[in-house]
C-alpha cells in the first residue's frame, strides 16, 4: 500500500505537493479522492489526490493528510488527465483548472474562528469597553465561533477592530475551523405514528378527530396520498403536498402531531423538480436532413470530428436529436454544448419531450448547491444520458461519453477569458471526447475559419446542409446607406426609412421584429459640445457608457459608476451631450417610432438574474412582446416562428474593430442575426444599416457568400502568419507603475526574441491599456501549428524564472492567453 500522495491544491501552483498517508487511510485512499491537507502556517485546503506512490519527497518535510472526505473519488476517468492537458496546453496550473472545474461547495475552506481564552482576567489598568464585553460574553456562551457568526449573534457591526483589540490583550485566540459550503436541501415529511401493519389503530385515530372536521380532512388526505391502507404500497408524503391537498393550515397539522397521530421528519431531496413533460415520439427527418444524418454517420467511421455546415433554419437540431438517441440507446452519454444560457432555455423543453429525465441542464446561473447536486448525481446515477450546458459543462464527471455536440461552434462565448484557465470549450471538448473514445460534431451556419480550414484539409469530416427546412428561402437583405441618409436628413433617429417601413408593415400583419445593436447601455459616449471633453474611468483607460435607467455613467471594464456632471469639469459650461446609441437607447426609440407595440431588451443588463433569459424568450415566443432589441445574445441560434424583419443597426462598428478576426466575426454576427428572419411563414427581410454599402464584407453578407469571406480571410492570414497557419499566444503583463511595466515588458520581449526570433511582436498597448488601475502591455508570440506546446511552455517557464532575478518582476502580474479570440 502506498505511503505518499501527490495532491492538487486549489491554488495557482505549478507542481503537485506530496503528503504522508495516515495508516488508517492507506487501504481506502484512491486517485481522485478529496482530502483535507494543511498548507502554509495555518491554512487548510481541500485537495484532490492525483497520484499514490512510495517515494518520499526531497527538500521538504512531508505533512500528513488530515482527513478523507468521501467514500468514493469525486473524479472519474479520465478527468485528471483532461485537467493536466488543459493546464499544459493553456499554460496555467492544474490548481487553476481544479478551481474552475469543481463547484465551490465541493471545496471546503478554512474560515477564521475565535475562541475565548479561559485564563484571561481583566486588569485594573486596562478596562474592557462595552463592545468588547458583549463579544466576550457571547463567546463564553457559545464557545468557538466564526467572525460572521459573532457579528450576527451580537448584533454589533464592524467587529474586526474589537476582535483585533481583544487579540492584542490575549483575551481571544485565533483558531482554524473547516467549513463545508455545501448544504443538502431538506424537506419536512409526515408519517403516521404507527406502521401500516397496525392499521387496526386507525379506528382510534378517527375517534380522536371526529369532532374536528379539518383534522379529519387532513387525515383522509394523508391516507389518499400515502396509499397507507394498501400493504406494500406505502408512499412518503411531504408536509407541503399534504397541506396543499387538504387545504388546511399548518397549525391543524401541528395539533395532530401533538395528539400523537402524525410524526414529522426531515428528508434530503433533490433541488430539481421531476419532469412532468409528456414524452413524444422522435420527429421524422426530411429527405435532406436524412441525407445529412447518414453522411455524418459515415463521416464518423473515418473521422473523430465532423463539421455540420448548415445554413440557418436548416433543421440541424432535429439531426442532433436523432444522433443523440442513437448514442443514448447504446447506453452511453452525450454532452450537448451551447454558447449561451438563452439557448439552454429554448432547447430544454424540446429535448425533454423526447428524452424525459435522461436530460440534465448545467450552467452558471445555478446556485452552487444545485451544481454540487448535479455533480453528485452524475457520479452516482446511471440514468442521465444527455447533459445540455454551456462551456463549464466540459468539467463534469461523465461516466462514458459517446458523443459531444458543439452547437454554434464559431461563437467566442466558448472562450473563457478570466480567470485562468483561459480555455476554449470547443477545442477542449474535442480532446475530452477523444479521451472517452467519443465522436465530436461541430454545428454552425458560419464556421470559424480554423474549423472550416480543418474540414477542407480533411482533418475533420465535412457535411453541408445548404437549404433551409421545408425549402424556405433565405432572407432578402436590403442595404440602408446611413451616411447618405443623414446627409439628406432622412434618418429618423437611429432608424432608416426602409427599416421603419418594413418593421411597421410586419407589426401590422401580426409578425415580430428583432433589432440588433452590439452595444448595451443608452449611449456609448458623453461629450462636451464646447471643448470636446469626454468622461473616462478613473481606473481604466476607457470612456464611460451612459445608462439612462440608472441615470449614471458606467465603466464596462471594472463596473465602477459615476454621476453625470451638470457642467463640464474642463470648461465649466453646461454643454454636456450624449452621443451614439446602445440597446437602452434603441428600446426607448422603439416606443417613439412603433407606439402601441410591446418591446423587450436582451443584453447583459437585463439578463443578470437566473430566470431573466427564460422570461424574455418566453414572452417573445408567445408574442407578448412584438419587438426584441438585443446585443449579440440575439444572434446565437434562437428560433422564433413569427420574426419576419431583422434590423442590423450599425454594421460598421463590428467591421472596424482592431482585431485580425474583426471581418470574420462581423460576417458571423450579421449572418446569424439575419438567419432569425422568415423562419416558417414566408421569406424574411433583413435591413442592414451601414456607412460603407460597397464594402466587400457587406456584399458577402448580402449574397450569403460564406465561401467568399473564407477565401479572402484565409489569404490575408497566410500572408501575415495568423491562424490557422500559426498558433497565437498573447502574453499579458500588468503593473500599477507604468514606467516599471514599460521597462520590464521591453526586457521580457527582448529575452523572448533571443529564443523565438521574429515570432515575437511587441510589447504593445492593447486597445484598453489600463483596467482597475493596472497598466497593461501585450506581447504576441506566433508559433507554427505543429510546434510542441510542452516545449513552448518549458521555454516560457525558463524565461520567466530568469526574469525573477530582477526584483521588480515579482510585483508584476503575468499570464498567457493561448488561441485568443
C-alpha positions in Angstrom: 0.0 0.0 0.0 1.3 3.5 -0.9 2.7 5.7 1.8 2.5 9.1 0.0 0.0 11.0 -2.1 0.7 13.8 -4.6 -2.3 16.2 -4.4 -3.7 19.1 -6.4 -4.4 22.3 -4.3 -6.9 24.9 -5.5 -4.0 27.4 -5.9 -2.1 28.7 -8.9 0.9 26.4 -8.2 2.8 24.7 -11.0 3.6 21.5 -9.1 1.9 18.8 -7.0 2.6 18.6 -3.3 3.3 15.4 -1.5 1.7 14.4 1.8 2.1 11.4 4.0 -0.9 9.0 4.1 -2.0 8.0 7.6 -2.1 4.3 8.3 -5.9 4.2 8.6 -6.3 5.7 5.1 -3.9 3.6 3.1 -6.5 0.9 2.2 -9.2 3.4 1.2 -7.5 6.4 -0.4 -7.8 6.5 -4.2 -6.8 8.7 -7.1 -9.5 11.4 -7.4 -10.4 11.4 -3.7 -10.9 14.7 -1.8 -8.7 15.1 1.3 -8.1 17.9 3.7 -4.5 18.9 4.0 -2.6 21.6 5.9 -0.7 24.2 3.7 1.3 27.1 5.0 1.2 28.1 8.7 -2.5 28.0 9.5 -4.4 27.2 6.3 -6.3 24.0 5.4 -7.5 23.2 1.9 -9.5 20.5 0.1 -7.0 18.8 -2.2 -7.6 16.2 -4.9 -5.4 13.1 -4.8 -3.5 12.9 -8.1 -1.0 10.1 -7.6 -0.2 7.5 -4.9 3.4 6.3 -4.5 6.2 5.3 -2.1 8.7 8.0 -3.0 9.5 10.4 -0.1 10.0 14.0 -1.4 13.4 15.6 -1.3 13.9 19.1 0.1 10.9 19.4 2.5 9.3 17.6 5.4 6.0 15.9 4.5 3.0 16.8 6.4 0.2 14.3 7.0 -3.3 14.3 5.3 -5.8 15.4 8.0 -8.9 13.6 6.7 -10.6 11.8 3.8 -13.8 13.5 2.8 -15.6 10.9 0.6 -16.1 7.1 0.5 -15.6 7.3 -3.3 -13.5 9.6 -5.6 -15.2 12.8 -6.9 -13.4 12.5 -10.2 -13.9 9.8 -12.9 -11.6 8.5 -15.5 -10.2 10.5 -17.5 -10.9 13.8 -15.7 -7.5 14.1 -14.1 -5.7 13.5 -17.4 -8.1 16.1 -19.0 -7.2 18.7 -16.3 -3.5 18.1 -16.9 -4.0 18.6 -20.7 -5.8 21.9 -20.2 -3.0 23.1 -17.8 -0.3 22.1 -20.3 -2.0 23.5 -23.4 -3.3 26.7 -22.0 -0.2 27.5 -19.9 -1.7 27.6 -16.5 -1.5 25.4 -13.3 -3.6 22.3 -12.6 -4.7 24.2 -9.5 -6.3 26.8 -11.7 -8.2 24.1 -13.6 -9.3 22.5 -10.3 -10.7 25.8 -9.1 -12.7 26.2 -12.3 -13.8 22.6 -12.6 -15.2 21.8 -9.1 -18.3 23.6 -7.7 -17.3 25.7 -4.7 -19.5 23.5 -2.4 -17.1 20.6 -3.0 -14.1 22.8 -1.9 -14.0 23.1 1.9 -12.5 26.4 3.0 -10.5 27.4 6.1 -12.5 30.1 7.9 -11.0 32.1 10.7 -12.7 31.5 14.0 -12.0 32.8 17.5 -12.0 31.1 20.9 -12.2 32.6 24.4 -9.0 32.5 26.5 -10.4 30.9 29.7 -7.4 32.2 31.7 -7.8 35.8 30.8 -8.6 38.2 33.6 -9.4 41.9 33.2 -6.8 44.1 34.9 -7.3 47.4 36.7 -5.0 49.2 34.3 -6.8 48.1 31.1 -10.6 48.1 31.4 -12.7 46.4 28.7 -15.1 48.5 26.7 -18.8 47.7 26.3 -18.5 46.3 22.8 -15.6 44.0 24.0 -17.6 42.8 27.0 -20.6 41.9 24.8 -18.3 40.0 22.4 -16.6 38.0 25.3 -19.9 37.3 26.9 -21.3 35.8 23.6 -18.2 33.7 23.2 -18.4 32.3 26.7 -21.9 31.1 26.0 -21.2 29.7 22.5 -17.6 28.6 22.6 -15.7 28.7 19.2 -17.3 31.0 16.7 -16.5 32.4 13.3 -16.4 36.2 12.9 -19.5 36.2 10.7 -21.4 34.2 13.4 -20.2 36.6 16.1 -21.3 39.6 14.2 -24.8 38.1 13.7 -25.1 36.9 17.3 -24.0 40.1 19.0 -25.7 42.5 16.6 -22.5 44.5 16.5 -21.3 46.0 13.2 -17.7 46.3 12.2 -16.3 43.9 14.9 -12.9 43.4 13.3 -11.3 46.3 15.3 -12.9 44.9 18.5 -11.6 41.4 17.8 -8.1 42.8 17.0 -8.0 44.7 20.3 -9.0 41.6 22.3 -6.4 39.5 20.4 -3.7 42.1 21.5 -5.0 41.8 25.1 -4.8 38.0 24.7 -8.4 37.7 25.7 -9.0 35.6 22.5 -7.2 33.0 20.5 -7.5 32.6 16.7 -8.2 29.0 15.6 -9.0 27.4 12.2 -12.2 25.6 11.6 -13.0 23.7 8.4 -16.3 24.8 6.9 -18.3 22.9 4.4 -20.2 25.1 2.0 -22.5 22.5 0.6 -25.8 22.0 2.4 -28.2 19.3 1.1 -31.7 20.5 0.5 -34.2 19.0 3.0 -38.0 19.0 3.2 -40.3 18.1 6.1 -42.2 14.9 5.6 -45.1 13.5 7.6 -46.0 9.9 8.5 -48.4 8.1 10.8 -47.1 7.4 14.3 -47.6 3.7 13.7 -46.7 1.4 10.8 -49.3 0.3 8.1 -49.3 -3.2 9.5 -51.1 -1.9 12.6 -53.9 -0.3 10.6 -56.4 -1.5 13.3 -55.3 1.5 15.3 -56.9 3.8 12.6 -60.3 3.5 14.3 -58.9 5.1 17.4 -57.3 7.9 15.3 -60.7 8.6 13.6 -62.3 8.8 17.0 -59.8 11.4 18.1 -60.6 13.7 15.1 -64.3 13.1 14.5 -65.2 16.4 16.3 -62.6 18.4 14.4 -63.6 18.4 10.7 -60.4 20.0 9.4 -58.3 17.4 11.2 -60.5 14.7 9.7 -59.9 16.2 6.2 -56.2 16.2 6.8 -56.2 12.5 7.9 -58.2 11.5 4.8 -55.8 13.4 2.6 -52.9 11.7 4.1 -54.4 8.2 3.6 -55.1 9.1 0.0 -51.6 10.4 -0.8 -49.7 7.7 1.0 -51.7 4.7 0.0 -51.4 3.8 3.7 -54.2 1.1 3.5 -52.6 -0.8 0.7 -49.9 -3.1 2.1 -46.6 -2.7 0.4 -47.7 0.4 -1.4 -46.8 2.9 1.3 -45.5 6.2 -0.1 -43.8 9.1 1.7 -45.7 12.3 1.9 -44.2 15.8 2.2 -45.8 18.4 4.5 -46.1 20.7 1.6 -48.1 18.2 -0.6 -50.3 17.2 2.4 -51.2 20.8 3.2 -51.9 21.6 -0.5 -54.1 18.5 -0.9 -56.1 19.1 2.3 -56.2 23.0 2.0 -55.8 23.4 5.8 -53.2 25.4 7.8 -50.0 24.1 9.3 -51.5 24.7 12.8 -54.0 21.9 12.2 -51.2 19.6 11.3 -49.2 20.6 14.4 -52.3 19.9 16.6 -52.4 16.4 15.2 -48.7 15.9 15.8 -49.3 17.0 19.4 -52.1 14.4 19.7 -49.6 11.7 18.6 -51.4 10.9 15.3 -48.6 12.1 13.0 -44.8 12.3 13.2 -42.8 14.8 11.2 -39.2 14.2 9.9 -36.7 15.8 7.6 -35.6 14.1 4.4 -32.9 15.1 1.8 -34.5 15.9 -1.5 -33.4 16.9 -5.0 -33.3 20.6 -5.9 -34.5 19.8 -9.4 -38.2 19.2 -9.8 -39.1 15.9 -11.5 -40.2 16.4 -15.1 -43.9 16.3 -15.9 -43.4 16.6 -19.7 -45.3 14.1 -21.7 -42.8 12.1 -23.8 -43.3 12.3 -27.6 -42.0 10.2 -30.4 -39.0 11.5 -32.2 -39.9 13.5 -35.3 -39.2 12.1 -38.8 -36.3 13.7 -40.7 -36.9 15.3 -44.1 -35.1 13.8 -47.1 -32.4 16.5 -47.0 -32.0 16.0 -43.2 -31.9 12.2 -43.5 -29.1 12.5 -46.2 -27.1 14.8 -43.8 -27.7 12.4 -40.9 -26.4 9.4 -43.0 -23.4 11.5 -44.2 -22.5 12.3 -40.5 -22.7 8.7 -39.5 -20.5 7.7 -42.5 -18.0 10.5 -41.6 -17.7 9.2 -38.0 -16.4 5.9 -39.3 -13.2 7.7 -40.6 -13.1 11.0 -38.6 -13.3 11.6 -34.8 -14.6 15.2 -35.5 -17.1 16.2 -38.2 -18.3 19.7 -39.1 -22.0 20.1 -40.0 -22.1 23.3 -42.0 -25.9 24.0 -42.3 -27.5 27.3 -43.1 -29.7 29.0 -40.5 -33.1 27.3 -40.1 -31.9 24.1 -42.0 -33.1 21.8 -39.1 -29.7 21.0 -37.5 -31.3 20.5 -34.1 -33.5 17.7 -35.3 -30.5 15.9 -36.8 -28.7 16.3 -33.4 -31.7 14.7 -31.7 -31.6 11.6 -33.9 -27.8 11.3 -33.3 -28.3 11.7 -29.5 -31.0 8.9 -29.5 -28.7 6.5 -31.2 -25.9 7.1 -28.6 -28.2 7.1 -25.6 -29.9 3.9 -26.7 -26.4 2.3 -26.8 -26.1 3.2 -23.1 -23.6 6.0 -23.5 -23.8 9.7 -22.6 -24.0 12.8 -24.8 -22.6 16.3 -24.0 -24.6 19.0 -25.9 -22.7 22.3 -25.7 -24.4 25.7 -26.4 -22.7 29.1 -26.2 -25.4 30.9 -24.2 -27.8 30.1 -21.3 -30.5 31.5 -23.5 -30.1 28.5 -25.8 -30.5 26.0 -23.0 -33.8 27.7 -22.2 -35.1 27.1 -25.8 -33.7 23.6 -26.1 -34.7 22.2 -22.7 -38.4 21.6 -23.5 -37.6 20.3 -26.9 -35.2 17.7 -25.6 -37.3 16.8 -22.5 -40.2 15.8 -24.8 -38.0 13.1 -26.3 -35.6 12.1 -23.5 -37.5 12.9 -20.3 -35.5 12.6 -17.1 -32.4 11.4 -19.0 -31.6 15.1 -19.6 -29.9 17.4 -17.2 -29.0 21.1 -17.7 -25.9 22.8 -16.3 -25.0 26.5 -16.4 -23.6 29.3 -14.3 -27.0 30.7 -13.2 -27.5 27.6 -11.0 -26.7 28.1 -7.3 -23.6 26.4 -6.0 -25.7 23.9 -4.1 -27.5 23.0 -7.3 -24.2 22.5 -9.1 -22.9 20.2 -6.4 -26.1 18.2 -6.6 -25.7 17.8 -10.4 -22.1 16.7 -9.9 -23.1 14.1 -7.3 -25.9 12.8 -9.4 -23.6 12.3 -12.3 -21.2 10.4 -10.1 -23.8 8.2 -8.5 -26.6 7.8 -11.1 -26.6 5.8 -14.3 -29.8 7.1 -15.9 -28.5 10.5 -17.0 -27.9 10.3 -20.7 -27.7 13.9 -22.0 -26.0 16.9 -20.4 -27.1 20.2 -22.0 -24.9 23.1 -20.9 -22.5 26.0 -21.5 -18.7 25.9 -21.6 -18.2 24.9 -17.9 -20.0 21.6 -18.6 -16.9 20.0 -20.0 -15.6 19.6 -16.4 -18.5 17.4 -15.2 -17.8 13.8 -14.2 -19.0 11.9 -17.3 -19.5 8.1 -17.0 -19.0 7.2 -20.6 -19.2 9.9 -23.3 -20.2 8.6 -26.7 -20.9 11.9 -28.5 -20.1 15.6 -28.0 -22.2 18.2 -29.9 -20.8 21.7 -30.1 -23.7 23.9 -31.4 -22.8 27.3 -32.9 -19.2 26.2 -32.8 -17.9 29.6 -34.1 -19.1 31.5 -31.0 -16.5 33.3 -28.9 -18.6 32.7 -25.8 -16.9 29.3 -25.7 -13.7 31.0 -24.8 -13.0 31.6 -21.1 -11.2 35.0 -20.7 -10.7 35.5 -16.9 -9.7 34.0 -14.7 -7.4 31.1 -15.7 -7.7 28.5 -17.2 -8.3 30.6 -20.4 -9.6 27.6 -22.3 -11.7 27.3 -25.4 -14.6 24.8 -24.7 -14.9 23.7 -28.4 -11.2 22.7 -28.6 -11.2 21.3 -25.1 -14.4 19.3 -25.9 -12.7 17.7 -28.9 -9.8 16.4 -26.6 -12.3 15.3 -23.9 -14.3 13.3 -26.5 -11.1 11.6 -27.7 -10.2 10.6 -24.2 -13.6 8.9 -23.9 -13.4 7.3 -27.3 -16.3 9.5 -28.4 -17.1 11.4 -31.6 -17.5 15.2 -31.8 -20.0 17.0 -34.1 -19.4 20.8 -34.6 -22.5 22.5 -36.0 -23.0 26.1 -37.3 -24.2 28.1 -40.3 -21.0 30.3 -40.2 -18.0 28.1 -39.2 -14.9 29.6 -37.7 -12.1 30.0 -40.2 -9.9 27.4 -38.3 -12.7 24.8 -38.2 -13.6 25.2 -41.8 -9.9 25.0 -42.8 -9.5 21.7 -40.8 -12.6 20.3 -42.6 -11.4 21.4 -46.0 -8.0 19.9 -45.3 -9.5 16.5 -44.4 -8.6 16.7 -40.7 -12.3 16.9 -39.9 -15.2 15.4 -41.8 -17.4 17.9 -43.6 -21.2 17.6 -44.1 -23.1 20.5 -45.7 -26.7 21.3 -45.4 -27.2 24.3 -47.7 -31.0 24.5 -47.9 -33.5 25.6 -45.3 -36.0 23.2 -43.8 -39.1 22.8 -45.9 -37.3 24.7 -48.7 -37.8 28.1 -47.0 -36.0 31.0 -48.8 -33.1 32.8 -47.2 -34.0 36.3 -46.2 -33.8 39.3 -48.5 -31.0 41.7 -47.4 -31.7 45.4 -48.0 -28.9 47.9 -47.5 -29.5 51.3 -45.9 -26.7 53.9 -46.5 -26.9 55.8 -43.3 -24.2 58.2 -44.3 -26.1 59.3 -47.3 -29.5 59.3 -45.4 -28.0 61.5 -42.7 -26.6 63.9 -45.3 -30.1 64.2 -46.8 -31.7 64.4 -43.3 -33.8 61.4 -43.9 -32.8 59.4 -40.8 -35.4 59.2 -38.1 -33.2 59.0 -35.0 -31.3 55.7 -35.4 -33.7 54.1 -37.8 -33.6 54.4 -41.6 -36.9 54.8 -43.6 -36.5 51.3 -45.1 -36.3 49.8 -41.6 -39.3 51.8 -40.3 -41.4 50.8 -43.3 -40.6 47.1 -43.2 -40.9 46.9 -39.4 -44.2 48.8 -39.4 -45.7 46.6 -42.1 -44.6 43.4 -40.3 -46.1 44.6 -37.0 -49.4 45.5 -38.6 -49.6 41.9 -40.0 -49.1 40.4 -36.6 -45.4 39.5 -37.1 -42.4 40.3 -35.0 -39.2 42.3 -35.3 -35.6 41.9 -34.0 -33.3 44.9 -33.7 -29.6 44.1 -33.3 -27.2 46.7 -31.8 -24.0 45.2 -30.4 -23.6 47.8 -27.6 -25.5 47.9 -24.4 -26.4 51.0 -22.4 -28.1 54.1 -23.6 -25.2 55.8 -25.3 -21.5 54.8 -25.7 -20.3 58.4 -25.4 -20.9 61.5 -23.4 -19.1 64.7 -24.6 -18.9 68.4 -24.0 -20.0 70.3 -27.2 -17.8 73.2 -26.2 -14.4 71.7 -25.6 -14.8 68.0 -26.6 -14.1 66.7 -23.0 -15.1 63.1 -22.6 -15.5 61.4 -19.2 -13.2 58.5 -18.6 -13.0 55.9 -15.9 -10.5 56.7 -13.1 -9.3 53.1 -13.0 -9.4 52.1 -16.7 -8.4 53.8 -20.0 -11.9 53.8 -21.4 -14.7 56.2 -21.9 -17.8 55.7 -19.8 -21.2 54.5 -21.1 -24.4 56.3 -20.2 -27.2 54.1 -18.7 -30.3 56.2 -18.6 -32.3 53.7 -16.5 -29.9 54.4 -13.6 -29.0 57.9 -14.7 -25.3 57.2 -14.4 -22.1 56.6 -16.3 -20.7 53.1 -16.0 -17.3 51.6 -16.9 -18.0 48.3 -18.7 -14.5 47.0 -17.7 -14.4 47.4 -13.9 -18.1 48.2 -13.3 -17.4 51.5 -11.5 -20.2 54.0 -11.7 -20.1 57.8 -11.8 -22.6 60.7 -11.6 -23.2 62.7 -14.8 -21.7 66.1 -14.4 -24.2 69.0 -14.9 -21.4 71.3 -16.2 -18.2 70.3 -18.0 -15.4 69.9 -15.5 -12.9 71.1 -18.1 -14.5 74.3 -19.4 -17.3 74.9 -16.9 -20.0 75.2 -19.5 -23.4 73.3 -19.3 -22.8 71.8 -22.7 -22.7 68.0 -21.9 -24.4 66.0 -24.6 -25.0 62.3 -25.3 -23.7 60.7 -28.5 -24.2 57.4 -30.2 -26.6 54.7 -29.1 -26.8 51.4 -27.3 -29.6 48.9 -26.7 -31.2 51.0 -24.0 -31.5 54.0 -26.3 -32.9 51.8 -29.1 -35.5 50.4 -26.7 -36.6 54.0 -26.0 -36.7 54.9 -29.7 -38.9 51.9 -30.4 -41.6 53.3 -28.1 -41.5 56.6 -30.1 -41.4 55.1 -33.7 -43.6 52.0 -33.0 -46.1 53.1 -30.4 -48.5 50.5 -29.1 -46.2 47.5 -29.6 -44.6 45.8 -26.6 -40.8 45.7 -26.7 -38.2 43.9 -24.7 -34.4 44.2 -24.4 -32.0 41.3 -24.1 -28.5 42.3 -23.1 -26.2 41.8 -20.1 -28.1 44.5 -18.1 -31.5 42.7 -18.4 -30.3 39.1 -18.0 -28.4 39.1 -14.8 -30.9 37.1 -12.8 -31.4 33.4 -13.2 -34.9 33.4 -14.8 -34.5 36.6 -16.8 -33.5 34.7 -20.0 -36.5 32.4 -19.7 -38.9 35.3 -19.2 -37.7 37.4 -22.1 -37.6 34.4 -24.5 -40.9 33.0 -23.3 -42.7 36.4 -23.7 -41.3 36.8 -27.2 -42.2 33.2 -28.2 -45.8 33.8 -27.0 -45.9 37.1 -28.8 -46.5 39.0 -25.6 -43.7 41.3 -26.8 -43.5 42.1 -30.5 -40.1 43.8 -30.8 -36.9 42.3 -29.3 -33.9 44.7 -29.0 -30.6 43.0 -28.2 -26.8 42.6 -28.4 -25.1 39.6 -29.8 -27.2 37.4 -27.4 -29.9 37.5 -30.1 -27.6 36.1 -32.8 -26.9 32.8 -31.1 -29.2 30.2 -32.7 -32.5 31.4 -31.1 -35.5 30.0 -33.0 -38.7 32.2 -33.3 -41.5 31.4 -35.6 -43.0 34.8 -36.3 -40.0 37.0 -36.9 -40.1 38.5 -40.4 -37.9 41.6 -40.1 -34.4 41.9 -38.6 -32.7 45.3 -38.4 -28.8 45.4 -38.0 -28.4 49.0 -36.8 -24.7 49.6 -37.1 -22.6 47.1 -39.1 -19.6 49.5 -39.2 -18.5 49.2 -35.5 -18.2 45.4 -35.9 -16.1 45.6 -39.1 -13.7 48.3 -37.9 -12.6 46.7 -34.6 -8.8 46.5 -34.3 -8.5 42.7 -34.4 -7.5 40.2 -37.1 -10.8 38.4 -36.6 -13.0 41.5 -37.0 -14.3 40.7 -40.5 -14.9 37.1 -39.7 -16.8 38.0 -36.6 -18.8 40.7 -38.2 -19.8 38.3 -41.0 -20.8 35.7 -38.5 -22.9 38.0 -36.3 -24.7 39.6 -39.3 -25.4 36.3 -41.0 -26.6 34.7 -37.7 -28.9 37.6 -36.8 -30.2 37.7 -40.4 -31.0 34.0 -40.0 -33.6 34.8 -37.4 -35.8 36.3 -40.1 -38.5 34.4 -42.1 -38.4 31.2 -40.1 -41.6 29.4 -41.0 -44.2 31.6 -42.7 -42.5 33.4 -45.6 -39.3 35.0 -46.7 -37.9 37.4 -44.2 -36.3 40.8 -44.7 -33.0 42.0 -43.2 -32.3 45.7 -43.2 -28.5 46.3 -42.8 -27.6 49.9 -41.9 -24.0 50.9 -42.8 -21.9 53.9 -43.9 -20.0 51.6 -46.3 -22.5 49.9 -48.5 -19.9 48.9 -51.1 -17.6 47.2 -48.6 -16.7 43.7 -49.8 -17.9 42.2 -46.5 -21.3 43.8 -46.8 -21.7 42.3 -50.3 -20.7 38.9 -48.9 -23.4 39.2 -46.2 -26.0 40.2 -48.8 -25.2 37.2 -51.0 -24.8 34.8 -48.1 -21.3 34.2 -49.5 -19.5 32.4 -46.7 -17.1 30.8 -49.2 -16.0 34.3 -50.5 -15.4 35.6 -47.0 -13.5 32.4 -46.1 -11.1 32.7 -49.1 -10.5 36.4 -48.5 -9.7 35.9 -44.8 -7.6 32.8 -45.5 -5.4 34.6 -48.0 -4.8 37.5 -45.6 -4.0 35.2 -42.6 -1.5 33.2 -44.6 0.3 36.4 -45.7 0.5 37.7 -42.1 1.1 34.4 -40.2 -2.2 34.2 -38.4 -4.4 31.1 -37.5 -5.0 28.6 -39.0 -1.4 28.7 -40.2 0.2 29.8 -36.9 -0.9 29.5 -33.3 -1.1 32.7 -31.3 -0.1 33.1 -27.6 -0.8 36.5 -26.1 1.4 37.3 -23.1 -0.2 40.0 -20.9 1.8 41.9 -18.3 0.2 44.2 -15.7 1.6 46.6 -13.1 0.4 49.6 -11.2 3.5 51.6 -12.2 3.6 52.3 -15.9 7.3 53.1 -16.1 8.3 49.8 -14.4 5.9 48.0 -16.7 7.4 49.6 -19.8 10.9 48.7 -18.7 10.1 45.1 -17.8 7.9 44.4 -20.9 10.7 45.6 -23.2 13.2 43.5 -21.3 11.0 40.4 -21.4 10.2 40.7 -25.1 14.0 41.1 -25.8 14.7 37.9 -23.9 11.9 36.0 -25.8 13.3 37.2 -29.1 16.6 35.5 -28.3 14.8 32.2 -28.4 11.8 32.7 -30.7 13.2 35.3 -33.1 10.8 37.2 -35.3 7.9 35.2 -33.9 7.7 37.7 -31.1 5.8 41.0 -31.6 5.6 43.8 -29.1 5.3 44.9 -26.4 2.3 47.0 -27.4 -0.6 48.7 -25.7 -3.8 46.7 -26.1 -7.0 48.6 -27.1 -7.7 49.2 -23.4 -4.3 49.7 -21.8 -5.4 50.2 -18.2 -8.0 48.3 -16.2 -8.7 48.5 -12.5 -5.7 50.9 -12.0 -3.3 48.3 -13.5 -1.4 49.3 -16.7 -1.3 46.5 -19.4 1.2 45.6 -22.1 0.7 42.8 -24.6 3.4 40.6 -26.3 2.3 38.4 -29.2 4.0 35.1 -29.8 3.3 33.3 -33.1 4.3 29.7 -33.2 3.8 27.1 -36.0 0.8 24.9 -35.5 2.9 21.8 -35.4 5.2 23.2 -32.6 5.2 21.3 -29.3 3.2 23.2 -26.7 5.1 21.3 -24.0 8.4 22.7 -25.4 7.0 26.2 -25.7 5.8 26.0 -22.1 9.2 24.9 -20.9 10.9 27.8 -22.7 8.4 30.4 -21.4 8.9 29.0 -17.8 12.7 29.3 -18.1 12.5 32.8 -19.4 10.1 33.8 -16.6 12.4 32.2 -13.9 15.4 34.1 -15.3 13.5 37.3 -15.2 12.8 36.9 -11.5 16.5 37.9 -10.8 15.1 41.4 -11.3 13.4 42.1 -8.0 10.8 44.4 -9.7 9.5 41.4 -11.7 8.0 39.8 -8.6 5.4 42.5 -8.3 4.3 42.1 -12.0 1.2 40.1 -13.0 2.0 37.9 -16.0 -0.4 35.4 -17.7 -0.8 33.7 -21.1 -3.8 33.5 -23.4 -3.4 30.6 -25.8 -5.6 30.7 -29.0 -7.1 34.1 -28.1 -10.5 35.1 -29.6 
